Amino acid sequence: MTNVLVVDDLDVTFALHQAEVKAVSDLSFSLAAGETMAVVGESGSGKSQAFLAIMGLLARNGRAAGRAMLGEVDLIGMPGDRLDAYRGKDIAMIFQDPMTSLNPSLKVRTQLAEVLVRHQGFAPDKAGRAVIEMLERVGIPEPVKRASAYPHELSGGMRQRVMIAMALLCRPKILIADEPTTALDVTVQAQMLELFKTLTDEFGTALVLITHDLGVVAGVADRMMVMYGGRCVETGTVDELFYDPRHPYTLGLLHSTPHVAKRAQRLDPIQGLPPSLERLPSGCAFHPRCAFRFETCFAERPQLLPVDGGARGRACWYQGSLKHEEVA
């Protein structure tokens, strides 16, 4: 498959107080057309900051280095006025809380039509019709009525669908969804995930799903990238990582996830807390919480290397079995 995004050696650094903190280090990956990649990890692992850097949306004290190639175009370091030609058109992002992304003083139709007028040169009346069609396609009932509403007049699930409709109006090559189901109830979450799957199949859009919830990943993603302490620690297909994880952190995430077949059993959470990016441990950042650690883990940071010569990779010194059979 053709890659629509290739990221090499991405670093994200923030200036804090008198020091600099690296939120993302040496991140490299590719994303193929029509593929769904889940990026998982606890809060503070660098998931969101990596993709905000690619979108050029870091906070003012943030700085990105490396490459993020959208076709022949490098998005890293590109001025905002030039990035605007690609954001919303070729690469779009859906944020966790639609109320912080939608303008509360403008009707839904006005906000969505602006995307088409700006990026596609649509006349306002044609843009208005296209908005109604897209609202209908993302499953919003009575789309004409909803288009005339203000964001606060819609439910959380409806607002999220509006954001998806806005992101898909220009048929982007890449759609980034940052914790898109966190604020939704379980029924609406399931509807959202089914909608993502249908729309990515229909439009051929590559989807990046940023989440800490492995339950969200299982039925939607093709591939997973697990992040910890600002680095990728394991990557591979969903089946590979769910049924044969090779990094202790991935195993810990799986043990911490509720399983329908184990309703009566207690969860086995990862001991300890994620590290502060201002004071990362020496060696492997996960070693203070790892049951498989040994001397090398304290002193040397493992690199992300291929597993069994295949496409999956992991960054771990431990070579033994993780005894995963009780999770599957």
NUNU-620129 format. One record per atom (N, C-alpha, C): residue in one letter; x, y, z. Coordinates in steps of 0.2 Angstrom, whole numbers, plus 5000, padded with zeros to 4 digits. Example, Ala and Ser with C-alpha at 12.3 -4.5 7.8 and 13.67 -1.06 7.14 Angstrom:
% residues 2
A506649725039;A506249785039;A506649845039;S506449895035;S506849955036;S506450005039;
***
This chain:
% residues 328
M500449945000;M500050005000;M500450065000;T500250124997;T500550184997;T500550215004;N501150245006;N501150285012;N500950355011;V500450375015;V500250445015;V500650495020;L500950465025;L501350495030;L501950455032;V502550485032;V503150455034;V503450505039;V503550485045;V503850525051;V504450495052;D505050535053;D505650515054;D505950555060;D506250515065;D506550555071;D506250615073;L505650605075;L505250665077;L505350675085;D505650735086;D505750755093;D505250815095;V504950815101;V504550875103;V504850895109;T505050965110;T505350995116;T504951055118;F504851055125;F504551115128;F504951155132;A504951215132;A505351265137;A504951275143;L505151245148;L504851255155;L505251285160;H505051335163;H505451365168;H506151385166;Q506651355169;Q507351365167;Q507651305163;A507251255161;A507451195158;A507051175152;E507251135148;E506851105142;E506651035143;V506051015142;V505750955143;V505650925136;K505850865135;K505750825128;K505150785129;A504550795126;A503950765127;A503950705122;V504250705116;V504350655111;V505050645109;S505250585109;S505950575107;S506050515101;D506350535096;D506550485091;D505950445088;L505450475087;L504850445085;L504850435077;S504750375075;S504750365067;S504250305066;F503850325061;F503350275059;F503050295052;S502650255049;S502350275042;S501650255043;L501250285039;L500450275039;L500250265031;A499950205030;A499750195023;A499050215022;A498850225016;A498250245013;A497650195016;G497150215019;G496650175021;G496750135027;E497350145030;E497550105036;E497250145042;T497050105048;T496950135054;T497450115059;M497850165062;M498350145067;M498150175073;A498150135079;A498050155085;A498650175089;V498650235092;V499250255096;V499050255103;V499350205107;V499050195114;V499650215119;G499350225125;G499850235131;G499450275136;E499750275142;E499450315148;E499550395146;S499150435150;S499250505150;S499950525151;G500250575147;G500950595147;G501450555143;S501150505139;S501650465135;S501850495129;G501550555127;G501750595121;G501350585115;K500850545116;K500350525110;K500150585107;S499750635110;S499450685107;S499950735105;Q500550755109;Q500950805107;Q501350785100;A501450715099;A501750695093;A501350725087;F500650715087;F500250735082;F500050805082;L500050835087;L499950905087;L500550945084;A501150915085;A501750935081;A501750925074;I501450875072;I501350855065;I500850905062;M500350925065;M499850975063;M500051045064;G500651055067;G500851125068;G500451165073;L500251125078;L499751155083;L500051145091;L500751145091;L501051145098;L500951215101;A500951205108;A500951275112;A501551315110;R501451375112;R502051425110;R502751405112;N502751375118;N503351355121;N503651285118;G503251255113;G503451195110;G503851205104;R504251155103;R504651155097;R504751085094;A504651075087;A504751005084;A505351005080;A505650945080;A506150935075;A506150865072;G506450855066;G506350785063;G505950805056;R505650745053;R505250755047;R504550725048;A504050755045;A503450725044;A503250735037;M503350685032;M503250695025;M502550675023;L502150725021;L501450715018;L501550715011;G501650655008;G501850655001;G502550685000;E502650734996;E503350764995;E503450825000;V502950835004;V502950895008;V503150885016;D503650915018;D503850905025;D503450955030;L503050935034;L502550975038;L502951005044;I503450975046;I503850995052;I504251065051;G504051115055;G504451175054;G504051225049;M503551205045;M503251245040;M502851295044;P502851355041;P502551415044;P501751405044;G501451435049;G500751415049;G500351435043;D500451495040;D500051515034;D500151465029;R500751435028;R500851375023;R500451315025;L500551295031;L500151235034;L499451245033;D499151305033;D498451305032;D498151275025;A498651275021;A498451245014;A498351175015;Y498651135020;Y498551065021;Y498151045026;R498051085032;R497651065037;R496951075035;G496551025037;G495851025035;G495750995028;K496251005023;K496150985016;K496450915016;D497150905017;D497450845016;D497550805023;I497550845029;I497650805035;I497150845040;A496750815044;A496250845048;A496350805055;M496050845060;M496150815067;M495450835071;I495250775074;I494650785078;I494850785086;F494650835089;F494950835096;F494450805101;Q494650795107;Q494350755112;Q493650795114;D493650855115;D493050895117;D492850945111;P492250925108;P492050965102;P491851035104;M491651045110;M491451115113;M492051165113;T492651135113;T493251175113;T493451195106;S493251155101;S493451155094;S492851195090;L492251195092;L491751225088;L491651295091;N491451345086;N491351405089;N490651415091;P490551425098;P489851425101;P489451485098;S489651535095;S489251585092;S489051585085;L489251525082;L489051515075;L488651455074;K488251455069;K487851395068;K488251335065;V488051275065;V488451225063;V488551225055;R488051245051;R488051255044;R488651305042;T488651365046;T489151415044;T489851385045;Q489951355051;Q490651325052;Q490851275047;L490451235045;L490651175041;L490751205034;A490251255032;A490351275025;A490951315024;E491251345029;E491851385029;E492451345026;V492451285028;V492951235026;V492951225019;L492351215016;L492351205009;L492451265005;V492251325007;V492351385004;V493051405004;R493451395009;R494151405010;R494551365006;H494451295007;H494951245004;H494751224997;Q494051224995;Q493851194989;Q493551254984;G493551314987;G493251364982;G492551364981;F492151324985;F491451314984;F491051384985;A490551394981;A490051454982;A489651434988;P489451484992;P489151474998;P488551424998;D488151434993;D487551394992;D487751324991;K488251304987;K488451244985;K488751214992;A489151254995;A489451225002;A488851205007;G488351245007;G487851235012;G487451165010;R487351155003;R487051085002;R487551025003;A488251035002;A488750985004;A488750975011;V488651025015;V488651015022;V488050975025;I487450985022;I486850945024;I487050865022;E487250855016;E487450795013;E487950755018;M488450795020;M488950755025;M488650745032;L488250795034;L487950775041;L487450715040;E487150705035;E486750645034;E487150585034;R487750585030;R488150535030;R488450505036;V488550555041;V488850535047;V488350515052;G487750515050;G487250485054;G486850535059;I486850595057;I486450645061;I485750655058;P485250635062;P484550645060;P484350715059;E483850725055;E483650785053;E484250835052;P484650825047;P485250865046;P485050935044;V484550955041;V484351025039;V484251055046;K483851025050;K483751065057;K484351065061;R484851015061;R485451015065;R485951065062;A485951075056;A486351125053;A486251195055;S485651205057;S485351275059;S485451285066;A485751235070;A485751235077;A486451265079;Y486551295085;Y487151305088;Y487451245092;P488151245093;P488451185096;P488151165102;H487951215107;H487651195113;H486951165113;E486651175107;E486051145107;E486051065105;L486651045104;L486750975102;L486950935107;S486850865107;S487150825112;S487850815111;G488250785116;G488950765115;G489050725109;G488650675108;G488750625102;G488650665096;M488150705096;M487950745090;M488550795088;R488850825093;R489450875092;R490050835089;Q490150775092;Q490650735089;Q490550715082;R489950705080;R489850685073;R489950745069;V489750805071;V489850865068;V490550875066;M491050865071;M491750875070;M491950825065;I491750765065;I491950715060;I491750735053;A491150755053;A490850785046;A491350845044;M491450885048;M491950945046;M492650915044;A492850865047;A493550835046;A493550805039;L492950775037;L492850735031;L492650775025;L492450835026;L492150875020;L492650875014;C493250885015;C493750895010;C494050825008;R493850775011;R494050705009;R494850705011;P495050715017;P495750715018;P496050645018;K496750645016;K497150585016;K497150555023;I497250595028;I497350575035;I496850605040;L496550565044;L496150595049;L496450575056;I496550615060;I496850605067;I496350615072;A496150565076;A495650575081;A495950565088;D495950615092;D496250615098;D495750605104;E495750545107;E495350525112;E494550545110;P494350525104;P493650545102;P493050515106;T493150465110;T492650435113;T492650445121;T493050475123;T493150485130;T492550515134;A492250565131;A491750595135;A491050565133;L491050515129;L490350485127;L490250425131;D489550405132;D489350345135;D489450285130;V489450225133;V489650165130;V489250155123;T488650165123;T488250155117;T488450205111;V488550265113;V488750315108;V489450305106;Q489950275111;Q490550255109;Q490550205103;A490150155104;A490150105099;A489850125093;Q489450175093;Q489150205086;Q489750245083;M490150285087;M490650325084;M491150275081;L491350225084;L491850175081;L491650145075;E491050125075;E490750095069;E490750145063;L490550215065;L490550265060;L491250275057;F491750275062;F492450285059;F492650225054;K492450165056;K492650115052;K492250115045;T491650135045;T491250145039;T491550195034;L491750255037;L491950315034;L492650305031;T493050275035;T493750265032;T493750215026;D493350165027;D493250115021;D492950155015;E492450195016;E492150235010;E492550285007;F492950325011;F493350375008;F494150355007;G494350295010;G495050275009;G495450325013;T495250355018;T495650395023;T496050355028;A496650375029;A497050345034;A496850375041;L496750335046;L496450355052;L496950345058;V497150395061;V497550385067;V497150395073;L497050345078;L496650345083;L497050345090;I497050405093;I497450415099;I497050395105;T497250355109;T496850335114;T497250295120;H496950295126;H497250255131;H496850195133;D496350185129;D495850135130;D495950075125;L496150015127;L496249965122;L495649935120;G495149945124;G494449915121;G494249955115;V494450015114;V494250055108;V494650025102;V495250005103;V495649985098;V495449915095;A495249875099;A495149805096;A494749795090;G494149825089;G493749815084;G493849865078;V494349915078;V494349965073;V495049965070;A495649955074;A496249975071;A496549915068;D497049925063;D497449875060;D498049865063;R498349925066;R499049925068;R499049965075;M499549945079;M499549985085;M500250015086;M500350075089;M500950095091;M500950115099;V501350085103;V501250095110;V501850145112;M501650195116;M502050245118;M502150245126;Y502750265128;Y502850265135;Y503450315136;G503350365140;G503950415142;G504150445135;G503750465131;G503850505125;G504150465119;R504250395120;R504550355115;R504050295113;C504150275107;C503750205105;C504150155108;V503750105111;V504150045114;V503949985111;E503349985107;E503149925103;E502649945098;T502749915092;T502349925087;T502149855083;G501649855080;G501449795076;G500749795075;T500449735072;T499749735071;T499349725077;V498749735077;V498349735083;V498349655086;D498249615081;D498249545083;D498949525087;E499449545084;E500149535086;E500249555093;L500049615095;L500149645101;L499649625106;F499049605104;F498549585109;F498649515111;Y498849475106;Y498949405108;Y499649375109;D500149425107;D500849405108;D501249465109;P501149505115;P501549565116;P502249545118;R502749585116;R503449575117;R503749625122;H503349675124;H503549725129;H503149725135;P503449725141;P503149725147;P502549775148;Y502749835145;Y502249885146;Y501549875142;T501649845136;T501049825132;T500649765136;L501049725139;L500749665143;L500349705149;G500649755152;G500349785158;G499649815156;L499649855150;L499049885147;L498549835146;L498749775143;L498249725142;L497949695149;H498349685154;H498149665160;H497649715164;S497749775162;S497349825165;S496649845162;T496549805156;T495949815152;T495449765154;P494849795156;P494249745157;P494149695151;H494049635153;H493849585148;H493249555149;V492849545144;V492149525145;V492149455147;A492649415146;A492649345148;A492849335156;K493049395159;K493349395165;K493049445170;R492349445169;R491949495173;R492049485181;A492149425183;A492149415190;A492849425193;Q493349435189;Q494049445191;Q494249515192;R494749525197;R494949595198;R495449605192;L495549675190;L496049695186;L496749695189;D497249685185;D497949685187;D498249745185;P498149805188;P498449865185;P499249865186;I499549915181;I500249925182;I500449955188;Q500949935192;Q501149965198;Q501450025197;G501450075201;G501750145201;G501450185196;L501750245194;L501450295190;L501950305184;P501650335179;P502050355173;P502550405175;P503150405172;P503750445174;P503550525172;S503850565176;S503850635174;S504350645168;L504150685163;L504550695157;L505150735159;E505050775165;E505650815167;E506150775171;R505950715173;R506450675177;R506350605175;L506550585168;L506450525166;L506950475169;P506850415171;P507350365174;P507850355169;S508450335171;S509050315167;S508850255164;G509150235158;G509050175155;G508350175152;C508050115153;C507350105150;C506850145155;A506450185152;A506050235157;A505550185160;F505350125158;F504850085161;F505150045167;H505850045168;H506149995173;H505850005180;P505650065182;P505450065189;P504750025190;R504450015185;R503749985185;R503749915183;C504349885180;C504349825176;C504549765180;A504149715180;A504249655183;A504849605180;F505049625174;F505549585170;F506249625170;R506349675174;R506949715173;R507549675176;F508149695173;F508749665176;F509249725175;E509849715176;E510449765177;E510449805171;T510449785165;T510549825159;T509949875159;C509349855161;C508849905160;C508949965164;F509349965169;F509450025173;F509950075170;A510350045166;A510950095163;A510850105156;E510550065152;E510550075145;E509850085142;R509750135138;R509050135135;R509050095128;P508550045128;P508450005122;P508150045116;Q508450025110;Q508150055104;Q507550015101;L507150045097;L506650005094;L506949965088;L506849905089;L507149855084;L506649805082;P506749775075;P506349735073;P506249665077;V505649635077;V505549575081;V505549515076;D505949465077;D505949415072;D506049425065;G506349485064;G506549505057;G505949525053;G505349545056;G504749565053;G504649635054;A504049655052;A503849725052;A503749755059;R503549715064;R503449735071;R504049755074;G504049795079;G504649815083;G504549825090;R505049825094;R504949835101;R505649865104;A505549895110;A506149925113;A506249895120;C506549845120;C506649805127;C507249765127;W507549755133;W508149715134;W507949645135;Y507349635138;Y507149565141;Y507049525135;Q507249465134;Q507149415129;Q506749355130;G506549345136;G506149295138;G505449295137;S505049245139;S504349245138;S504049295143;L503449325141;L503049365145;L502549335148;K502449265147;K501849225149;K501249265149;H501049275142;H500449315141;H499849265140;E499849205141;E499249165139;E498649175143;E498749205149;E498149215153;E497749275151;V498049315147;V497749375144;V497249365138;A497549325134;A497149305127;A496449285128;
***
